[in-house]
Amino acid sequence: MEKTETDWSQPQRQGGPALLIIIFKTFIGLLKNIWPLVIAILFTGKNGGSNKMEWFLLLFSGLVLIRSLIEFYFFKFRIIKNELIIRKGFITKRTIVLPLEKIIAVHMEQSWLHRLFNASQVSFDSAGSTKTEVVIKAIRFNKAKMLQQYITEARPLTGKATLELDRPQIKPLITLSASDLFKLSVSANHVEAFFLLLVFSLTVIGNISEATGQQASGVLSWLYQKTDTGTITGVLFLAAFFLLVSMVVSAIRVLLIYANFRIVRSERGFSIRSGLINTKEKLVPFSKIQYLSWKANWLRKKMGIFLLHFHAAGTAERHHKMQVIMPATQKKFITEILKDYHQLLPVTILKPLSVDKAYIARNILLKGILPAGVLCFISWFAISWYAAFFLLLIPYVALSSWLFRKKFNMWSVPEAIQINKGIFGSEVSIMIWGKIQCIHFKQSIFQRRKKLATLKLFTAGGAVTIPFIKQEEAVKIYNYALFKIESENKKWL
């Protein structure tokens, strides 16, 4: 069995390919900001103004290149006495120190450019931060695996780590088939993609027109003719066109994110790998999982598809990109994951705790009648009787509040709680009492009068809210949660 060894106590640089990757990503970021100028140069042709813009772009690109070279040269990292130390910067020097035991997860990411150079990006998450602390943009893939293994598994005091390159492959716990990817594509949120695509298209067309001073031609001209918003036919054509395109975009997005998806269970946690072009690998230690939840919209629930969310320590306020979410296309997937946390509660034999009916009336007043009345009054002078459409907010709030109360149920056992909720979809959460860090007991004037209360259970991975329950039940849960917080000897992290 072949082995490689690295002494992490010695200063380490990013790999040679890192420089090319840094330059490439920097220029891509630059193009995202200056692409209207580039389009203007391409469309307006050669003249004095465009020549000045070209010289400006060349000079700016040269400065970006120099900045990338400096960033690459002065970036070094090492591990001393179980601390990851990163030094970077030239004019403004920065030193970041991360104790290894505080690192929540080590993520690896491979874009097509990384794979071309057999490299990988490595990022580290630590408790107490709302963003990724450190990113090593490119090191050799084997070295990245060695670093990930060193931090998440061994953490020896010697500063040396050995990676067994020929280690036998573990059989994946969960994989996705072609039919699973198809079902995820069909059941995706096409409405969200529709509006995002519509706004993006209108913005792009407007920017091109402003940059070039020319009217749209070709396909764009044809679309303008077909989408005359002054006619019903034009509106329907526009809606159908963008809905079709949004469905295609959703399918491509699902394929890019979840192709080659697999989960492997190790002794310490789950290794989750996915991606078609950009491959991401995330390690979620069992001890870092604070609670689990899985949800689905109406269509996905009918198809038996859920998105399972690992609420790991330190991810409560993070950007969605850093959260760990996996598709569960079969119920047995959820059961397999729960084996390492806590099994589903026997809800058929337990008495549920429900939301009081006063929740509906309160929501209708505060989120329906009052806002609808204000919007109608303000917009009446501008759009006349069309302002009455804002009154539709009242039945919508009434319906959503009624559905939420109907679906909300909480069950508890001495070790854990389970909450089922939803409005037009559904969501299930399971939390072990010992993972709770603090609990908030809240009462408004209205709730005190009705002898109701709202509880919020906080963990290192997020919070769960139990709204508008009987005050007597809320006090029982509050006291029991405090008892578990004070008496639980198990580590929550």
C-alpha positions in Angstrom: 0.0 0.0 0.0 1.5 3.3 -1.1 1.9 6.1 1.5 2.8 9.7 1.3 3.8 11.9 4.2 3.7 15.6 4.8 5.2 17.7 7.6 2.5 20.3 8.2 4.7 22.1 10.8 6.7 23.5 7.9 5.4 26.5 5.9 3.3 25.3 3.0 2.5 27.3 -0.2 -0.4 26.8 -2.6 0.4 24.6 -5.5 1.8 26.0 -8.8 -1.6 25.7 -10.5 -3.0 28.0 -7.9 -1.6 31.0 -9.6 -3.3 30.2 -12.9 -6.6 29.5 -11.0 -6.3 32.7 -9.0 -5.7 34.8 -12.2 -8.6 33.0 -14.0 -11.1 33.5 -11.2 -10.0 37.1 -10.7 -10.6 37.9 -14.4 -14.0 36.2 -14.3 -15.0 38.3 -11.3 -13.7 41.4 -13.2 -15.8 40.6 -16.3 -18.9 40.3 -14.1 -18.5 43.9 -13.2 -17.3 45.5 -16.5 -19.1 43.4 -19.1 -21.3 46.3 -20.2 -18.1 48.2 -21.2 -16.8 45.1 -23.1 -20.1 44.9 -25.0 -20.0 48.6 -25.7 -16.5 48.2 -27.3 -17.6 45.2 -29.4 -20.8 46.9 -30.7 -19.7 50.5 -31.2 -16.5 49.7 -33.2 -13.2 51.6 -33.3 -13.2 55.2 -32.4 -11.5 57.5 -30.0 -13.8 56.8 -27.1 -13.5 53.0 -27.5 -9.7 53.2 -27.7 -9.6 55.0 -24.4 -11.8 52.3 -22.9 -9.6 49.6 -24.3 -6.5 51.2 -22.8 -8.3 51.5 -19.5 -9.3 47.8 -19.5 -5.7 46.8 -20.4 -4.3 48.9 -17.5 -6.9 47.6 -15.1 -6.3 44.0 -16.1 -2.5 44.5 -15.6 -3.2 45.7 -12.1 -5.4 42.7 -11.4 -2.6 40.4 -12.6 -0.1 42.0 -10.3 -2.5 41.8 -7.4 -3.0 38.1 -8.1 0.8 37.5 -8.2 1.3 39.2 -4.8 -1.7 37.3 -3.3 -0.2 34.0 -4.4 3.4 34.7 -3.3 2.6 35.9 0.2 0.0 33.2 1.1 1.5 30.5 3.4 0.0 28.1 5.9 1.2 25.6 8.5 0.0 23.6 11.5 1.8 24.0 14.8 0.7 22.7 18.2 -2.8 21.7 16.8 -3.3 25.2 15.3 -3.8 26.0 11.7 -1.8 29.3 11.0 -2.4 31.2 7.8 -0.3 34.2 6.8 -1.1 36.4 3.8 -0.9 39.9 2.5 1.9 42.2 1.4 1.0 45.8 2.4 -1.6 44.7 4.9 -0.3 41.5 6.5 -2.9 39.2 8.1 -2.4 36.2 10.4 -5.3 33.8 11.0 -5.0 31.2 13.7 -7.6 28.4 13.9 -7.4 25.8 16.6 -8.0 22.4 15.0 -10.6 21.4 17.6 -12.7 24.5 16.7 -12.8 23.6 13.0 -16.3 22.3 12.2 -15.7 21.0 8.8 -13.2 20.8 6.0 -14.7 21.2 2.5 -13.0 20.3 -0.8 -14.1 21.7 -4.1 -13.0 20.9 -7.6 -13.9 23.0 -10.7 -13.1 21.8 -14.2 -9.9 24.0 -13.9 -8.9 22.2 -10.7 -9.4 18.8 -12.2 -7.3 19.9 -15.2 -4.3 20.4 -12.9 -5.3 17.6 -10.4 -5.8 20.2 -7.7 -8.5 21.1 -5.2 -9.7 24.1 -3.2 -9.9 23.5 0.5 -12.1 25.7 2.9 -12.5 25.5 6.6 -15.5 26.4 8.8 -15.2 27.1 12.5 -17.6 27.7 15.3 -18.3 31.4 16.1 -18.0 32.7 12.5 -20.7 33.6 10.1 -18.6 33.0 7.0 -15.8 30.7 5.8 -12.7 31.5 7.8 -10.0 30.3 5.4 -9.8 29.2 1.7 -6.8 27.6 0.2 -7.6 28.1 -3.5 -5.5 25.3 -5.0 -3.2 22.5 -3.7 -2.5 19.1 -5.1 -5.6 16.8 -4.7 -3.7 14.1 -2.8 -2.3 16.8 -0.5 -5.8 18.3 0.0 -7.1 14.9 1.0 -4.2 14.4 3.4 -5.0 17.8 5.0 -8.7 17.0 5.3 -7.9 13.6 6.9 -5.4 15.1 9.2 -7.7 17.8 10.6 -11.0 15.8 10.8 -9.6 12.4 11.9 -6.1 12.1 13.4 -4.9 15.5 14.5 -1.6 14.2 15.9 0.7 16.4 17.9 3.7 15.5 15.7 2.7 17.7 12.9 3.1 14.9 10.4 0.3 13.1 8.5 0.3 10.0 6.3 -2.2 9.4 3.6 -2.8 5.9 2.3 -3.3 6.4 -1.4 -4.5 2.8 -2.1 -7.0 2.7 0.8 -10.0 0.5 -0.2 -13.0 2.4 -1.3 -16.0 2.4 1.0 -19.4 1.6 -0.6 -21.5 4.7 -0.8 -24.4 4.9 1.6 -26.6 6.9 -0.8 -26.4 7.6 -4.5 -28.8 9.1 -7.0 -29.9 7.4 -10.2 -30.9 9.1 -13.5 -34.6 8.8 -12.6 -33.9 10.5 -9.2 -32.2 13.4 -11.1 -35.2 13.6 -13.4 -37.7 13.7 -10.6 -35.7 16.5 -8.9 -35.7 18.5 -12.1 -39.4 18.1 -12.7 -40.3 19.0 -9.1 -37.9 22.0 -8.8 -39.2 25.5 -8.0 -39.9 26.7 -11.6 -41.8 29.8 -10.4 -38.7 31.1 -8.7 -36.5 30.3 -11.7 -39.1 32.0 -14.0 -39.0 35.3 -12.2 -35.2 35.3 -11.8 -34.8 34.6 -15.6 -37.3 37.3 -16.5 -35.6 39.9 -14.4 -32.2 38.9 -15.6 -33.3 39.0 -19.3 -34.8 42.4 -19.0 -31.8 43.7 -17.2 -29.4 42.3 -19.8 -31.4 43.7 -22.7 -31.6 47.1 -21.0 -27.8 47.2 -20.3 -27.0 46.2 -23.9 -29.2 48.9 -25.2 -27.7 51.5 -22.9 -24.1 50.4 -23.7 -24.5 50.2 -27.5 -27.1 52.8 -28.1 -28.7 50.4 -30.6 -32.1 48.7 -30.7 -32.4 45.0 -30.4 -32.3 42.9 -33.5 -32.5 39.2 -34.6 -33.9 37.0 -31.8 -34.4 39.9 -29.4 -36.4 41.8 -32.1 -38.6 38.7 -32.7 -39.3 38.4 -29.0 -40.2 42.1 -28.8 -42.8 41.6 -31.6 -44.2 38.4 -30.1 -44.4 39.8 -26.5 -46.5 42.8 -27.0 -47.7 43.2 -23.4 -50.6 45.3 -24.6 -52.4 42.1 -25.8 -53.4 39.0 -23.9 -51.7 36.8 -26.6 -48.4 38.6 -26.0 -48.6 38.2 -22.3 -49.5 34.5 -22.6 -46.7 33.9 -25.1 -44.2 35.7 -22.8 -45.3 33.6 -19.8 -45.1 30.3 -21.7 -41.7 31.1 -23.2 -40.1 32.0 -19.9 -41.8 29.1 -18.1 -40.4 26.7 -20.7 -36.9 28.2 -20.5 -37.0 28.2 -16.7 -37.9 24.5 -16.6 -34.9 23.8 -18.8 -32.7 26.0 -16.6 -34.0 24.2 -13.5 -33.1 20.8 -15.0 -29.6 22.0 -15.9 -29.1 23.4 -12.5 -30.2 20.2 -10.8 -27.9 18.2 -13.0 -24.9 20.5 -12.3 -25.5 20.4 -8.5 -26.5 16.8 -7.9 -24.8 14.7 -10.6 -22.4 12.1 -9.2 -24.0 12.6 -5.8 -23.0 10.2 -3.1 -22.8 10.0 0.7 -20.2 7.8 2.5 -20.5 7.0 6.2 -17.2 6.8 8.1 -16.4 6.3 11.7 -16.5 10.0 12.4 -19.2 11.4 10.1 -20.7 11.7 6.6 -18.6 12.5 3.5 -20.9 14.2 0.9 -19.7 14.5 -2.7 -21.6 15.9 -5.7 -21.3 18.1 -8.8 -21.0 17.6 -12.5 -18.5 20.4 -13.5 -17.7 21.8 -10.1 -17.2 18.8 -7.7 -17.7 19.6 -4.0 -16.9 17.3 -1.1 -18.0 18.2 2.4 -17.3 16.3 5.7 -20.0 16.5 8.3 -18.8 14.9 11.7 -21.6 13.3 13.7 -20.7 15.4 16.7 -21.3 18.6 14.8 -24.8 17.8 13.7 -27.2 19.8 16.0 -30.5 18.8 14.5 -31.9 17.5 11.2 -34.8 18.7 9.1 -36.2 17.7 5.7 -38.8 19.6 3.7 -40.6 19.4 0.3 -43.0 21.5 -1.7 -46.4 20.1 -2.6 -45.3 18.3 -5.8 -42.2 16.8 -4.3 -44.2 15.5 -1.3 -46.5 13.7 -3.7 -43.4 12.2 -5.4 -41.8 11.3 -2.1 -38.8 13.7 -2.6 -37.4 15.7 0.3 -34.3 18.0 0.8 -32.6 16.9 4.0 -30.7 19.7 5.8 -27.8 19.0 8.2 -27.9 21.8 10.7 -24.3 21.6 11.7 -22.6 23.7 14.4 -21.7 27.2 13.1 -23.9 27.1 10.0 -27.0 28.9 11.4 -26.1 32.3 9.8 -24.0 31.1 6.9 -24.5 31.7 3.3 -26.6 29.0 1.6 -23.6 27.9 -0.4 -21.8 26.6 2.8 -24.8 24.7 4.2 -25.1 21.0 3.8 -28.3 19.9 2.0 -28.9 16.5 0.4 -31.8 15.2 -1.8 -33.7 12.3 -0.3 -35.5 10.7 -3.2 -36.5 7.7 -1.1 -37.8 7.4 2.5 -35.1 4.9 3.4 -32.4 7.6 2.7 -33.8 9.6 5.7 -34.0 6.5 7.8 -30.3 5.7 7.1 -29.1 9.2 8.0 -31.2 9.2 11.2 -29.4 6.0 12.5 -26.5 8.2 13.4 -28.5 10.9 15.1 -31.9 9.8 16.5 -34.7 7.7 15.0 -38.1 9.0 14.2 -40.4 9.4 17.1 -43.5 7.0 17.5 -45.9 9.8 16.6 -48.9 7.5 16.3 -48.8 6.7 20.0 -47.8 10.1 21.4 -50.0 13.0 22.0 -49.1 16.0 19.9 -48.8 19.6 21.0 -50.6 22.0 18.6 -50.8 25.7 17.9 -53.7 27.5 19.5 -56.4 28.8 17.2 -55.7 32.4 18.3 -52.7 32.2 16.0 -55.0 32.5 13.0 -56.9 35.5 14.2 -53.7 37.3 15.2 -52.1 36.7 11.8 -55.1 37.8 9.9 -55.1 41.1 11.8 -51.4 41.9 11.8 -50.3 40.4 8.5 -53.5 40.6 6.5 -56.0 43.4 7.4 -53.6 46.1 8.6 -51.1 45.8 5.7 -53.8 45.4 3.1 -55.7 48.5 4.4 -52.5 50.6 4.4 -51.6 49.5 0.8 -55.1 50.1 -0.5 -55.2 53.6 1.0 -51.7 54.6 -0.3 -52.2 53.2 -3.8 -55.8 54.4 -4.3 -54.8 57.8 -5.5 -52.4 56.3 -8.1 -54.3 53.3 -9.5 -57.9 54.0 -8.4 -60.0 50.8 -7.8 -57.2 48.5 -8.8 -55.9 49.1 -5.3 -58.6 46.7 -4.2 -56.5 43.8 -5.4 -54.4 44.3 -2.2 -57.3 43.0 -0.3 -56.5 39.6 -1.6 -53.7 39.6 0.9 -56.3 39.0 3.7 -57.7 35.6 2.4 -54.1 34.5 1.5 -52.9 35.1 5.1 -56.0 33.5 6.5 -55.5 30.4 4.3 -51.7 30.1 5.0 -52.3 30.6 8.8 -55.0 28.0 8.9 -52.8 25.5 7.0 -49.8 26.2 9.3 -51.9 25.6 12.4 -53.4 22.4 10.9 -50.0 20.9 10.0 -48.0 22.0 13.1 -47.5 19.2 15.6 -44.8 18.6 18.2 -44.0 15.4 19.9 -41.4 14.8 22.6 -39.7 11.9 24.3 -37.0 12.1 27.1 -34.2 12.2 24.5 -35.6 14.2 21.6 -38.4 16.3 20.0 -40.0 16.1 16.6 -41.8 18.9 14.9 -44.0 18.6 11.7 -45.0 21.8 10.1 -45.7 23.5 6.7 -48.1 25.6 4.7 -48.3 24.4 1.1 -45.5 22.0 1.6 -44.2 20.1 4.6 -41.2 20.1 6.9 -40.0 17.7 9.6 -37.4 18.5 12.3 -35.8 16.2 14.8 -33.7 17.7 17.7 -32.0 16.0 20.6 -32.6 17.8 23.9 -28.9 17.7 24.7 -28.0 19.9 21.7 -30.1 22.8 22.9 -27.9 25.7 24.2 -30.5 28.1 25.4 -34.3 28.6 25.2 -36.3 31.8 24.9 -39.8 32.1 26.5 -41.7 35.0 24.8 -45.1 36.5 25.5 -46.7 39.5 23.8 -49.5 41.4 25.5 -52.0 39.5 23.4 -50.5 36.2 24.4 -50.4 37.0 28.1 -54.1 37.8 27.9 -54.8 34.5 26.2 -52.4 32.6 28.4 -50.3 31.6 25.4 -46.5 31.7 24.8 -43.9 31.2 22.0 -40.7 29.2 22.6 -37.5 29.4 20.6 -35.0 26.6 21.0 -31.4 27.6 20.1 -28.6 25.3 19.0 -25.2 25.9 17.5 -26.7 25.0 14.1 -29.8 27.2 14.2 -33.1 27.6 16.1 -36.6 26.0 16.1 -39.7 28.0 17.0 -42.8 26.7 18.7 -45.4 29.4 18.4 -48.7 30.1 20.2 -48.9 27.1 22.5 -50.6 27.0 25.9 -48.7 28.8 28.6 -48.8 25.7 30.9 -47.3 23.5 28.2 -44.7 26.2 27.3 -43.5 26.3 31.0 -43.2 22.5 31.1 -41.0 22.5 27.9 -39.0 25.5 29.1 -38.2 23.8 32.5 -37.4 20.5 31.0 -35.1 22.1 28.4 -33.2 24.0 31.1 -32.9 20.7 33.1 -31.4 19.0 30.1 -29.0 21.9 29.4 -27.7 21.8 33.0 -27.6 18.1 33.5 -26.6 16.7 30.1 -23.0 15.4 30.3 -22.7 14.7 26.5 -20.8 17.1 24.3 -23.0 19.2 22.1 -20.0 20.0 19.8 
